[in-house]
Amino acid sequence: MDSSLIRLKAMIWGHSLLGASLLAAYVLVLEKDVRLLPCVLGCWLIWIVALRPLARQASRLTAAARAFAGGLPRWLLGACAVAQLAGLALGWGSHEGWLAVAYLLACITLIVRESISAAMDVPMHRKTWARCMLLAGFGLLHHLLGYFVQIVGSC
């Protein structure tokens, strides 16, 4: 795989994670302290402006580099699926809310990453993306259900 494509994909992953984190910060600021909203919106503006260097890097990709999208190794996706099953076997605990937030962050990161890649015509293995979304979505639903059960059980 072309090193410029690897570098660009890594930059898109980092940018997507940062965007998902900013969305979480936005929601927390709206819930806790609205006075911090201009800071978060300023960070969003910087995040949007930082898309330009990514777009420039994507425009420099050759046609040969754009043709390749290998996806994650099957063993890694299998390991994630086994970890999901192990999480089901462990049952619910006091950590459900935080795990639900982590899975939500993962889902949003995957969605933002797919959106940026599609907008910039950067190759992405769609089957791998769909499998990752299924795993993260399943984990999110599992932990949200556990958190809901805890809240209802404490009433």
Sequence and secondary structure as in RCSB ss.txt:
>XXXX:A:sequence
MDSSLIRLKAMIWGHSLLGASLLAAYVLVLEKDVRLLPCVLGCWLIWIVALRPLARQASRLTAAARAFAGGLPRW
LLGACAVAQLAGLALGWGSHEGWLAVAYLLACITLIVRESISAAMDVPMHRKTWARCMLLAGFGLLHHLLGYFVQ
IVGSC
>XXXX:A:secstr
  HHHHHHHHHHHHHHHHHHHHHHHHHHHHHH GGGHHHHHHHHHHHHHTHHHHHHHHHT  HHHHT    S HH
HHHHHHHHHHHHHHH   TTHHHHHHHHHHHHHHHHHHHHHHHHHT    HHHHHHHHHHHHHHHHHHHHHHHHH
HHHT 
